[in-house]
Amino acid sequence: MGWQIDGHLVLIGLPGSGKSTVGRAVAKRLSRPFLDFDAEIEKREGLSVARLFAERGENEFRKLEVALTRELAAAPPMVLAPGGGWVTNPEVMALFRPPGRIIHLQISAAEALRRLSRSRVVRPLLAQADPAVAMQALWERRSALYAQADAVVNVEGIDSQRLIDSVVALAHDGTLGIG
C-alpha cells in the first residue's frame, strides 16, 4: 500500500458502532497505539463515565474530552476512539486535522441500540424510559457532525475482518475498499 497518514486516525460514530473494537484491531494492524477516550477519562478521573455524567453532568464530561483532545493533538500518531458525543464540540475535529483522518463508522440507530443491548456497559445518554427514542435523537442531533468525517464506512452487514481491512486501507491511501 502507499503512504500512511502522519496524524491520528480517529473513529467516530454512535455508541455501539464499534469504535473501540475496530480501533483496537486497526491499531494493531498499523502498529500504532490505541486510545479509547472513555477508558482514559475513567482512569484519570477514577470514576466511570456513567458516574461522571451523574455526578458532574455532560458538560463537565465534554470538557474532559476536549482537554484530552488538546493533549493528544501533540502526541505521536495513534488510533483514537472518542465517545459518540465527542463531535458535538465544534473545535475538536480541527485539532487533529491535518494530518489526521477522521472516519465515521456509520450505523443505524436501531442497529446501534441492538448491539448496545447485548453489552454490559451502562450508557448514560441511553438510560431513559425509551432508549430507541433516545438513540434516534442522538443520531438526528449528531448526523450532520458525523458527516464532516473524511470518510464513511457503513458497519452494518459487513464482517469484522472486511470492516477492519477497509479502515486500514483508508489509513494507508485514503481509498475505501468496499462500497
ABEGO torsion letter per residue (X at the ends): XBBBBABBBBBBEBBGAGAAAAAAAAAAAAGBBBBBAAAAAAAAAGBBAAAAAAAAEAAAAAAAAAAAAAAAAABBBBBBBBBAAAAABAAAAAAAOOABBBBBBBBBAAAAAAAAAABABBBAAABBABAAAAAAAAAAAAAAAAAABABBBBABGBBAAAAAAAAAAAAAAGBBABX
